[in-house]
Amino acid sequence: MKERSIRRLLSLKEVAELLAVSVSTIKDLVHRGELAYVSAGRGTERRHLTFAPDQIESFIKRHTTREYHNPAPTFHVTTRKSKADLALERALAGSGDFTAQYEARRAAAKAKKK
């Protein structure tokens, strides 16, 4: 007969220390079904949660991510002109006299209101 070794179950506190989170975070993971547990004990009001090491390893593998950093700069190409460019074009367009252009714009705005 082959003997199977049963690995030691980890307590709630041990799992919290192992994952470097609080006990309440582990309880929340159990509540959401992300972390499987073994209910040990006879308590009906309070569960005595214990965890199998392979379940903890599986949880770590499922939640391991790798982010790649692209050191190349990204450039935002736009066809719209900035407010400063538009103001400069207006100032340089036509006669070149700023006050004349300003007065013409004011007159056009007044005429538009009427």
N, C-alpha and C positions, 0 to 999 in steps of 0.2 A: 504494500500500500504506500502510495506516495504521500509524503507529508508536505502540506502547504504552509508556508510561514505567513502568519497574519501580522501585518505591520501595525504598529502602535497608532491609535487614533490621536489626533491633535485636538486640544481643547480650544475653546473660543478665544481665549486670551493668547494662546500660543500662535494661532493663525493670525490674529491681529498683529502680533509682534513680527511674525514672519513676513507679512505683506506690508508692514510699516504703516498701518492705518489704525483707526480706533475700533473698539469693540462694537460701537453703534454702527459703524460703516459695514462691518462684517454682518451684523444682524440685518441691515438694509439690503445687502447683497443676497442674503438667504431669502428675505421676504420677496424680492423681485425675481427669484428663481435663477440667479446668475451663479450661485455657489451651492453645490449639493452638500448635504450634511447627513450624518447618522444620528438619529435620535436615541440617545442612551439614557437610561433611567426610567422611572415610573411616573414622573411628574405629569400631571394633567394640566395644571395651570401654567407652570414654567417648564419649558423644554430644556433639557440638558444637551446642548449642541456639541457634537464632536465631528471632526472632519477627517476623511481619509487623505493621506498624503498625495495619492495619485489624482484626487479631485482638485487639490490645491495646485498641483503641477499643470493640470489641464486648464484651470482658470487662468493661470499665468500665461500659458501659451496662447489662449484665446484672446487675451487682452494685451498682448505684446505688439507694439507697432514700431515701425521704423520710418522716420521722416528724412527725406533727402533734401539737403540744402544745395541750391543752385547758386554758385558764387557769381554767375554772369549777371550783370545788371540788366534790368528790363526797362525798356523805353516806351513811354506812352506817346504815340504819334497821334496828333489831332489836326484836323483841318480847320477848326474854329480859331478865330483870332481872339487874342486876349483883349480886355478892356483898354489896356495901355496902348496896344497896337492900333485899335480902332480910333482912339483919341488922337494918336499921333497922325494917322492918315487924315482925319478930319482937319487937324490943325494945318497940315501941309497942303491939303487939296485946295484947288481954286485959287483965289487971290493971295492966299498966304497971310492975310490980315485976320488975326484971331477975333478981334472985336467986331469986325464986319460979319464974320461967320456966326458969331454969337448972336448978334442982333437979328440976322436973317433967320436963325433957328427959333428965336423968341417970337418973331413975327409969324412964322409958320405955325408955331404952337398955338398962338392966339387965334389965328385964322381957323385952325382946326377945331378949336373950342366952340366957335360961333356956329 
